[in-house]
Amino acid sequence: MRFLTGAFAFGVVVLAFLLWGIPEYGRYQTRANAANEIQVNELRIQQTEQLVQVEKQKAQIRIVDAEGIARSQQIINATLTDRYLQHEAIQSQMTMANSPNHTTIYIPSGNNGIPLVKTVDEPAAPQGK
């Protein structure tokens, strides 16, 4: 029985060696490798297409987000006045004054003692007409 097992193994080795040397087997293996390479390339193409779709969706999300921010800024700018900004500045100063961690803050103020809200570059309004 041991002889048959050894002879069988030897036969398999000889058969494999013979098949490896046969040109048809080599062509078959080359074809199989080419077919596998085609499948791998198709998978890579599909992955790339999916990545492109994901990036397009991310770009659409950023566009919608930016449109929302722009719209909210339009709404705020339509109702924003100098008096409201002065009110908010005073409220924030009161909050800082009552804070345990407050420090000295210098805030420029106008003639009436209220913090300046306008920029210095604006021309003065004509007075006394």
C-alpha positions as CSV (number, residue, x, y, z in Angstrom):
1,M,0.0,0.0,0.0
2,R,2.9,2.3,0.8
3,F,4.3,1.6,-2.6
4,L,1.1,2.7,-4.3
5,T,1.0,5.9,-2.4
6,G,4.5,6.7,-3.4
7,A,4.0,5.7,-7.0
8,F,0.8,7.8,-7.1
9,A,2.6,10.9,-5.7
10,F,5.4,10.3,-8.3
11,G,2.8,10.0,-11.0
12,V,1.2,13.3,-10.0
13,V,4.5,15.1,-10.0
14,V,5.4,13.7,-13.4
15,L,2.0,14.6,-14.8
16,A,2.2,18.1,-13.4
17,F,5.7,18.5,-14.9
18,L,4.4,17.3,-18.3
19,L,1.4,19.6,-18.2
20,W,3.6,22.6,-17.3
21,G,5.7,21.9,-20.3
22,I,2.8,21.6,-22.7
23,P,2.2,24.8,-24.7
24,E,-1.6,24.6,-24.5
25,Y,-1.5,24.6,-20.8
26,G,0.7,27.7,-20.8
27,R,-1.7,29.5,-23.2
28,Y,-4.6,28.5,-21.0
29,Q,-2.9,30.0,-17.9
30,T,-2.0,33.2,-19.9
31,R,-5.7,33.5,-20.9
32,A,-6.9,32.9,-17.4
33,N,-4.5,35.6,-16.1
34,A,-5.7,38.0,-18.7
35,A,-9.3,37.4,-17.8
36,N,-8.5,37.9,-14.2
37,E,-6.8,41.2,-15.0
38,I,-9.8,42.4,-16.9
39,Q,-12.1,41.6,-13.9
40,V,-9.7,43.4,-11.6
41,N,-9.7,46.5,-13.9
42,E,-13.5,46.5,-14.1
43,L,-13.6,46.5,-10.3
44,R,-11.2,49.4,-10.1
45,I,-13.3,51.3,-12.6
46,Q,-16.4,50.7,-10.5
47,Q,-14.6,51.9,-7.4
48,T,-13.4,55.0,-9.1
49,E,-17.0,55.8,-10.3
50,Q,-18.3,55.4,-6.8
51,L,-15.7,57.7,-5.4
52,V,-16.6,60.3,-8.1
53,Q,-20.3,60.0,-7.0
54,V,-19.4,60.4,-3.4
55,E,-17.3,63.6,-4.1
56,K,-20.1,65.0,-6.2
57,Q,-22.6,64.5,-3.3
58,K,-20.1,66.1,-0.9
59,A,-19.9,69.1,-3.2
60,Q,-23.7,69.4,-3.4
61,I,-23.9,69.3,0.4
62,R,-21.3,72.1,0.6
63,I,-23.2,74.2,-1.9
64,V,-26.5,73.8,0.0
65,D,-24.8,74.7,3.2
66,A,-23.2,77.8,1.7
67,E,-26.6,78.9,0.2
68,G,-28.2,78.5,3.7
69,I,-25.4,80.7,5.3
70,A,-25.8,83.3,2.5
71,R,-29.5,83.5,3.1
72,S,-29.2,83.8,6.8
73,Q,-26.7,86.6,6.4
74,Q,-29.1,88.4,4.0
75,I,-31.8,88.2,6.7
76,I,-29.5,89.5,9.4
77,N,-28.2,92.3,7.3
78,A,-31.7,93.4,6.4
79,T,-32.6,94.0,10.1
80,L,-29.3,95.0,11.5
81,T,-29.2,98.7,12.7
82,D,-26.6,100.9,14.5
83,R,-28.9,101.1,17.5
84,Y,-29.2,97.3,17.8
85,L,-25.4,97.0,17.6
86,Q,-25.0,99.6,20.3
87,H,-27.5,97.7,22.5
88,E,-25.6,94.5,21.9
89,A,-22.3,96.2,22.7
90,I,-23.6,97.5,26.0
91,Q,-25.1,94.1,26.9
92,S,-21.8,92.4,26.3
93,Q,-19.9,95.0,28.4
94,M,-22.3,94.4,31.2
95,T,-21.7,90.7,31.0
96,M,-18.0,91.1,31.0
97,A,-18.1,93.5,34.0
98,N,-20.0,91.0,36.0
99,S,-17.7,88.1,35.0
100,P,-15.2,86.8,37.6
101,N,-12.5,86.6,34.9
102,H,-12.9,90.2,33.5
103,T,-9.9,92.2,32.5
104,T,-9.5,95.8,31.6
105,I,-10.9,96.5,28.1
106,Y,-10.6,99.8,26.4
107,I,-13.6,100.6,24.1
108,P,-13.7,103.8,22.1
109,S,-16.8,105.7,22.8
110,G,-18.7,108.5,21.0
111,N,-20.0,111.9,22.3
112,N,-22.8,110.3,24.3
113,G,-20.6,107.7,26.0
114,I,-21.9,104.8,24.0
115,P,-19.4,102.6,22.2
116,L,-18.6,103.5,18.6
117,V,-20.2,101.2,16.2
118,K,-19.4,102.9,12.9
119,T,-16.0,102.8,11.3
120,V,-13.8,105.9,11.4
121,D,-13.6,106.0,7.6
122,E,-17.2,107.1,7.2
123,P,-17.6,110.8,6.4
124,A,-19.3,112.8,9.1
125,A,-22.9,113.8,8.5
126,P,-23.4,117.5,7.8
127,Q,-24.7,119.2,10.9
128,G,-26.6,122.5,11.3
129,K,-29.0,123.0,8.4
